[in-house]
Amino acid sequence: MDLGSSDHYAQILSIPLSDFSKIPHRIKKRQFSEANVQEFIYLLTQVICQEIYVESDVSAKFSTFMDVFLHCYNNAFPIKTVYVRDTIKNNWITQGIKTSSKKMLLLDNQRKTTFYKKGYEIYRAV
């Protein structure tokens, strides 16, 4: 692209992308429920630490400890694949708008009452 007033050229790259917002994607995560935490504590209490104490080198002791700890951790909190869908976040919808919307739906069901017009005006004002 010639800018006209310079000896440099701008570069434009256009990449067509399809809409991926409706395609669910997978993530891997661990579930830290109360039952899983209790299972982890139980597994740690069942570990015999004798093999850690037998080691003479500090690095070897730490490595053995981490192996035992990670074994309990991975058994108590296994990695699960979860399908998630991107959702559009409506941060502009305030609590007042949500409350007014619920009231408007209620008033819509009671259309013949005298409060309908006043409620509609309040909803529009919010």
C-alpha positions in Angstrom: 0.0 0.0 0.0 1.5 3.3 -1.1 1.2 5.9 1.6 2.2 8.8 -0.7 4.3 10.8 1.6 7.0 8.3 2.6 9.3 5.9 1.0 8.0 3.1 3.3 5.1 0.9 2.3 2.4 -0.3 4.8 1.5 -3.9 4.8 -2.0 -5.2 5.2 -2.8 -8.8 6.0 -6.4 -10.0 5.9 -7.2 -13.4 7.3 -10.8 -14.6 7.0 -11.9 -16.5 10.1 -15.0 -18.5 10.6 -17.1 -18.0 13.7 -15.7 -20.2 16.4 -17.9 -18.8 19.2 -20.5 -21.6 18.9 -18.0 -24.5 18.7 -17.4 -26.0 22.1 -13.8 -26.6 23.0 -12.1 -28.9 25.5 -10.1 -27.9 28.5 -8.4 -30.1 31.1 -9.0 -29.4 34.7 -9.0 -30.9 38.2 -12.0 -31.0 40.4 -11.3 -29.9 44.0 -14.5 -31.0 45.7 -14.7 -31.6 49.4 -14.9 -35.4 48.7 -11.7 -35.2 46.7 -9.9 -33.2 49.4 -10.9 -35.8 52.0 -9.6 -38.5 49.7 -6.3 -36.7 49.3 -5.9 -36.3 53.1 -6.8 -40.0 53.5 -4.2 -41.0 50.9 -1.5 -38.9 52.6 -2.2 -40.5 56.0 -1.8 -43.9 54.4 1.7 -43.1 53.0 4.6 -44.8 54.8 7.4 -42.2 54.8 10.1 -44.7 55.6 11.5 -44.6 52.1 12.0 -40.8 52.5 13.9 -41.2 55.7 16.2 -43.9 54.3 17.6 -41.5 51.7 20.8 -39.7 52.8 21.0 -36.9 50.2 18.6 -34.0 50.7 17.8 -33.8 47.0 17.0 -37.5 46.9 14.7 -37.1 49.9 12.9 -34.2 48.3 12.6 -36.0 45.0 11.1 -39.1 46.8 8.8 -36.9 48.8 7.5 -35.2 45.7 7.0 -38.5 43.9 4.8 -39.8 46.8 3.0 -36.4 47.1 2.3 -36.2 43.4 1.1 -39.8 43.3 -1.5 -39.0 46.0 -2.4 -35.7 44.4 -3.0 -37.2 41.0 -5.1 -40.0 42.4 -7.2 -37.7 44.5 -7.6 -35.0 41.9 -7.5 -36.6 38.5 -7.4 -34.5 35.3 -10.7 -34.5 33.5 -11.6 -33.2 30.1 -14.4 -30.7 30.2 -16.3 -29.3 27.2 -16.9 -25.5 27.5 -18.7 -23.2 25.2 -17.7 -19.5 25.0 -20.5 -17.4 26.3 -21.1 -13.7 25.6 -20.7 -11.8 28.8 -23.2 -9.0 29.1 -21.4 -6.9 31.7 -23.5 -3.9 30.8 -26.7 -5.6 32.2 -26.9 -4.3 35.7 -28.8 -5.7 38.6 -31.3 -2.9 38.3 -32.0 -3.9 34.7 -32.4 -7.5 35.6 -34.8 -6.6 38.4 -36.8 -4.3 36.1 -36.9 -7.0 33.5 -38.4 -9.5 35.9 -40.9 -7.0 37.1 -41.8 -6.2 33.4 -42.4 -9.8 32.7 -44.7 -10.0 35.8 -46.5 -6.9 34.6 -46.7 -8.3 31.1 -48.6 -11.3 32.5 -51.0 -8.9 34.3 -51.6 -6.6 31.3 -55.1 -5.6 32.3 -54.2 -4.1 35.7 -53.8 -0.4 36.2 -50.2 -0.7 37.2 -49.1 -1.9 33.8 -48.5 1.5 32.2 -46.6 2.9 35.3 -44.5 -0.2 35.5 -43.6 0.0 31.8 -42.6 3.6 32.2 -40.3 2.7 35.1 -38.8 -0.1 33.1 -38.1 2.1 30.2 -36.6 4.8 32.5 -34.1 2.2 34.0 
